[in-house]
């Protein structure tokens, strides 16, 4: 199946792209997608464990099973003053 991935903030900066597609096996979870993204973009791997996952614009748990053609957005923690 194909999932449409969007990266934001430091994830986008380190990966060098804000959007791409990811081929995953049927039944893959958000956690599986995070592992695949870390392999594809080693520069973001250390940040993925703290990123929030949103599927089709709704926050979800990493254990959620993804479906073909869904949008997976990864939002890193944000801080500031």
Rosetta constraint file for C-alpha pairs under 8 A:
AtomPair CA 1 CA 23 HARMONIC 5.67 0.50
AtomPair CA 1 CA 24 HARMONIC 5.38 0.50
AtomPair CA 1 CA 25 HARMONIC 5.93 0.50
AtomPair CA 1 CA 26 HARMONIC 5.96 0.50
AtomPair CA 1 CA 67 HARMONIC 7.22 0.50
AtomPair CA 1 CA 68 HARMONIC 4.87 0.50
AtomPair CA 1 CA 69 HARMONIC 7.30 0.50
AtomPair CA 2 CA 21 HARMONIC 6.41 0.50
AtomPair CA 2 CA 22 HARMONIC 5.57 0.50
AtomPair CA 2 CA 23 HARMONIC 4.64 0.50
AtomPair CA 2 CA 24 HARMONIC 6.25 0.50
AtomPair CA 2 CA 68 HARMONIC 5.36 0.50
AtomPair CA 2 CA 69 HARMONIC 5.56 0.50
AtomPair CA 2 CA 70 HARMONIC 7.79 0.50
AtomPair CA 3 CA 21 HARMONIC 5.64 0.50
AtomPair CA 3 CA 22 HARMONIC 5.22 0.50
AtomPair CA 3 CA 23 HARMONIC 6.50 0.50
AtomPair CA 3 CA 24 HARMONIC 7.38 0.50
AtomPair CA 3 CA 66 HARMONIC 7.92 0.50
AtomPair CA 3 CA 67 HARMONIC 7.56 0.50
AtomPair CA 3 CA 68 HARMONIC 6.03 0.50
AtomPair CA 3 CA 69 HARMONIC 5.10 0.50
AtomPair CA 3 CA 70 HARMONIC 5.34 0.50
AtomPair CA 3 CA 71 HARMONIC 6.00 0.50
AtomPair CA 3 CA 72 HARMONIC 6.79 0.50
AtomPair CA 4 CA 19 HARMONIC 7.30 0.50
AtomPair CA 4 CA 20 HARMONIC 6.07 0.50
AtomPair CA 4 CA 21 HARMONIC 4.58 0.50
AtomPair CA 4 CA 22 HARMONIC 6.41 0.50
AtomPair CA 4 CA 69 HARMONIC 6.47 0.50
AtomPair CA 4 CA 70 HARMONIC 6.17 0.50
AtomPair CA 4 CA 71 HARMONIC 4.66 0.50
AtomPair CA 4 CA 72 HARMONIC 6.02 0.50
AtomPair CA 5 CA 19 HARMONIC 5.53 0.50
AtomPair CA 5 CA 20 HARMONIC 5.41 0.50
AtomPair CA 5 CA 21 HARMONIC 5.77 0.50
AtomPair CA 5 CA 22 HARMONIC 6.89 0.50
AtomPair CA 5 CA 71 HARMONIC 5.83 0.50
AtomPair CA 5 CA 72 HARMONIC 4.78 0.50
AtomPair CA 5 CA 73 HARMONIC 5.71 0.50
AtomPair CA 5 CA 74 HARMONIC 7.65 0.50
AtomPair CA 6 CA 18 HARMONIC 5.55 0.50
AtomPair CA 6 CA 19 HARMONIC 4.48 0.50
AtomPair CA 6 CA 20 HARMONIC 6.80 0.50
AtomPair CA 6 CA 71 HARMONIC 7.42 0.50
AtomPair CA 6 CA 72 HARMONIC 6.25 0.50
AtomPair CA 6 CA 73 HARMONIC 4.60 0.50
AtomPair CA 6 CA 74 HARMONIC 6.31 0.50
AtomPair CA 7 CA 11 HARMONIC 5.70 0.50
AtomPair CA 7 CA 12 HARMONIC 4.94 0.50
AtomPair CA 7 CA 17 HARMONIC 7.44 0.50
AtomPair CA 7 CA 18 HARMONIC 4.82 0.50
AtomPair CA 7 CA 19 HARMONIC 6.18 0.50
AtomPair CA 7 CA 73 HARMONIC 6.02 0.50
AtomPair CA 7 CA 74 HARMONIC 5.26 0.50
AtomPair CA 7 CA 75 HARMONIC 6.72 0.50
AtomPair CA 8 CA 12 HARMONIC 4.97 0.50
AtomPair CA 8 CA 13 HARMONIC 7.87 0.50
AtomPair CA 8 CA 18 HARMONIC 6.47 0.50
AtomPair CA 8 CA 73 HARMONIC 7.84 0.50
AtomPair CA 8 CA 74 HARMONIC 6.56 0.50
AtomPair CA 8 CA 75 HARMONIC 5.68 0.50
AtomPair CA 8 CA 76 HARMONIC 7.11 0.50
AtomPair CA 9 CA 13 HARMONIC 6.36 0.50
AtomPair CA 9 CA 75 HARMONIC 7.49 0.50
AtomPair CA 9 CA 76 HARMONIC 7.06 0.50
AtomPair CA 10 CA 14 HARMONIC 5.98 0.50
AtomPair CA 10 CA 76 HARMONIC 7.21 0.50
AtomPair CA 11 CA 15 HARMONIC 6.00 0.50
AtomPair CA 11 CA 44 HARMONIC 6.00 0.50
AtomPair CA 11 CA 47 HARMONIC 7.58 0.50
AtomPair CA 11 CA 74 HARMONIC 7.96 0.50
AtomPair CA 11 CA 75 HARMONIC 7.85 0.50
AtomPair CA 11 CA 76 HARMONIC 6.92 0.50
AtomPair CA 12 CA 16 HARMONIC 5.82 0.50
AtomPair CA 12 CA 17 HARMONIC 5.37 0.50
AtomPair CA 12 CA 18 HARMONIC 4.91 0.50
AtomPair CA 13 CA 17 HARMONIC 6.98 0.50
AtomPair CA 13 CA 18 HARMONIC 7.92 0.50
AtomPair CA 14 CA 43 HARMONIC 5.92 0.50
AtomPair CA 14 CA 44 HARMONIC 6.18 0.50
AtomPair CA 15 CA 41 HARMONIC 5.91 0.50
AtomPair CA 15 CA 43 HARMONIC 6.47 0.50
AtomPair CA 15 CA 44 HARMONIC 6.46 0.50
AtomPair CA 22 CA 33 HARMONIC 7.87 0.50
AtomPair CA 22 CA 37 HARMONIC 8.00 0.50
AtomPair CA 24 CA 28 HARMONIC 6.34 0.50
AtomPair CA 24 CA 33 HARMONIC 7.24 0.50
AtomPair CA 26 CA 66 HARMONIC 7.98 0.50
AtomPair CA 26 CA 67 HARMONIC 7.41 0.50
AtomPair CA 26 CA 68 HARMONIC 7.94 0.50
AtomPair CA 27 CA 65 HARMONIC 5.85 0.50
AtomPair CA 27 CA 66 HARMONIC 6.61 0.50
AtomPair CA 27 CA 67 HARMONIC 7.49 0.50
AtomPair CA 28 CA 32 HARMONIC 5.74 0.50
AtomPair CA 28 CA 33 HARMONIC 7.08 0.50
AtomPair CA 28 CA 65 HARMONIC 5.69 0.50
AtomPair CA 28 CA 66 HARMONIC 5.89 0.50
AtomPair CA 29 CA 33 HARMONIC 6.38 0.50
AtomPair CA 29 CA 62 HARMONIC 6.70 0.50
AtomPair CA 29 CA 63 HARMONIC 5.57 0.50
AtomPair CA 29 CA 64 HARMONIC 5.26 0.50
AtomPair CA 29 CA 65 HARMONIC 4.16 0.50
AtomPair CA 29 CA 66 HARMONIC 5.41 0.50
AtomPair CA 30 CA 34 HARMONIC 6.21 0.50
AtomPair CA 30 CA 53 HARMONIC 7.25 0.50
AtomPair CA 30 CA 61 HARMONIC 7.56 0.50
AtomPair CA 30 CA 62 HARMONIC 4.76 0.50
AtomPair CA 30 CA 63 HARMONIC 6.05 0.50
AtomPair CA 30 CA 64 HARMONIC 5.84 0.50
AtomPair CA 30 CA 65 HARMONIC 6.56 0.50
AtomPair CA 30 CA 66 HARMONIC 6.54 0.50
AtomPair CA 31 CA 35 HARMONIC 6.38 0.50
AtomPair CA 31 CA 62 HARMONIC 4.90 0.50
AtomPair CA 31 CA 63 HARMONIC 6.19 0.50
AtomPair CA 32 CA 36 HARMONIC 6.32 0.50
AtomPair CA 33 CA 37 HARMONIC 6.07 0.50
AtomPair CA 34 CA 38 HARMONIC 6.12 0.50
AtomPair CA 34 CA 48 HARMONIC 6.50 0.50
AtomPair CA 35 CA 39 HARMONIC 6.34 0.50
AtomPair CA 35 CA 45 HARMONIC 7.89 0.50
AtomPair CA 36 CA 40 HARMONIC 6.21 0.50
AtomPair CA 37 CA 41 HARMONIC 5.86 0.50
AtomPair CA 37 CA 42 HARMONIC 7.98 0.50
AtomPair CA 37 CA 45 HARMONIC 7.42 0.50
AtomPair CA 38 CA 42 HARMONIC 5.20 0.50
AtomPair CA 38 CA 43 HARMONIC 7.67 0.50
AtomPair CA 38 CA 44 HARMONIC 6.16 0.50
AtomPair CA 38 CA 45 HARMONIC 4.19 0.50
AtomPair CA 38 CA 46 HARMONIC 7.89 0.50
AtomPair CA 38 CA 48 HARMONIC 7.31 0.50
AtomPair CA 39 CA 45 HARMONIC 7.25 0.50
AtomPair CA 41 CA 45 HARMONIC 6.76 0.50
AtomPair CA 42 CA 46 HARMONIC 7.96 0.50
AtomPair CA 44 CA 48 HARMONIC 6.51 0.50
AtomPair CA 45 CA 49 HARMONIC 7.95 0.50
AtomPair CA 47 CA 51 HARMONIC 6.65 0.50
AtomPair CA 47 CA 76 HARMONIC 7.34 0.50
AtomPair CA 48 CA 76 HARMONIC 7.56 0.50
AtomPair CA 50 CA 76 HARMONIC 6.45 0.50
AtomPair CA 50 CA 77 HARMONIC 6.69 0.50
AtomPair CA 51 CA 74 HARMONIC 5.93 0.50
AtomPair CA 51 CA 75 HARMONIC 5.26 0.50
AtomPair CA 51 CA 76 HARMONIC 4.24 0.50
AtomPair CA 51 CA 77 HARMONIC 6.21 0.50
AtomPair CA 52 CA 59 HARMONIC 7.17 0.50
AtomPair CA 52 CA 60 HARMONIC 7.96 0.50
AtomPair CA 52 CA 74 HARMONIC 5.68 0.50
AtomPair CA 52 CA 75 HARMONIC 5.06 0.50
AtomPair CA 52 CA 76 HARMONIC 6.22 0.50
AtomPair CA 52 CA 77 HARMONIC 7.52 0.50
AtomPair CA 53 CA 59 HARMONIC 5.76 0.50
AtomPair CA 53 CA 60 HARMONIC 5.81 0.50
AtomPair CA 53 CA 61 HARMONIC 6.98 0.50
AtomPair CA 53 CA 62 HARMONIC 6.86 0.50
AtomPair CA 53 CA 72 HARMONIC 6.78 0.50
AtomPair CA 53 CA 73 HARMONIC 5.87 0.50
AtomPair CA 53 CA 74 HARMONIC 5.00 0.50
AtomPair CA 53 CA 75 HARMONIC 6.59 0.50
AtomPair CA 54 CA 58 HARMONIC 4.92 0.50
AtomPair CA 54 CA 59 HARMONIC 4.04 0.50
AtomPair CA 54 CA 60 HARMONIC 5.52 0.50
AtomPair CA 54 CA 71 HARMONIC 7.99 0.50
AtomPair CA 54 CA 72 HARMONIC 5.73 0.50
AtomPair CA 54 CA 73 HARMONIC 5.06 0.50
AtomPair CA 54 CA 74 HARMONIC 6.51 0.50
AtomPair CA 54 CA 75 HARMONIC 7.90 0.50
AtomPair CA 55 CA 59 HARMONIC 6.38 0.50
AtomPair CA 55 CA 60 HARMONIC 6.58 0.50
AtomPair CA 55 CA 70 HARMONIC 6.74 0.50
AtomPair CA 55 CA 71 HARMONIC 5.52 0.50
AtomPair CA 55 CA 72 HARMONIC 4.70 0.50
AtomPair CA 55 CA 73 HARMONIC 6.36 0.50
AtomPair CA 56 CA 70 HARMONIC 6.34 0.50
AtomPair CA 56 CA 71 HARMONIC 5.12 0.50
AtomPair CA 56 CA 72 HARMONIC 6.62 0.50
AtomPair CA 56 CA 73 HARMONIC 7.86 0.50
AtomPair CA 57 CA 71 HARMONIC 7.80 0.50
AtomPair CA 57 CA 73 HARMONIC 7.50 0.50
AtomPair CA 60 CA 64 HARMONIC 6.63 0.50
AtomPair CA 66 CA 70 HARMONIC 7.06 0.50
